[in-house]
Amino acid sequence: MKCESCGSKIATTFLKKMLGTSIKDSKGKKHVVCSNCQRTLTKEELLKKI
């Protein structure tokens, strides 16, 4: 799985759980974001970037 903000690969655990998060836009669509982008950017900045 790739981050929709920066395009880098999102790491997963051995149970295939992603080490990131998913955020919803105003239409209800989910976007996956890596933990680095989640730490540095706010939700509004991430949605503008996507």
Secondary structure, DSSP 8 states (H G I E B T S, - for coil): -B-TTT--B--B-TTS-BSEEEEE-TT--EEEEEHHHHHHS-HHHHHHH-
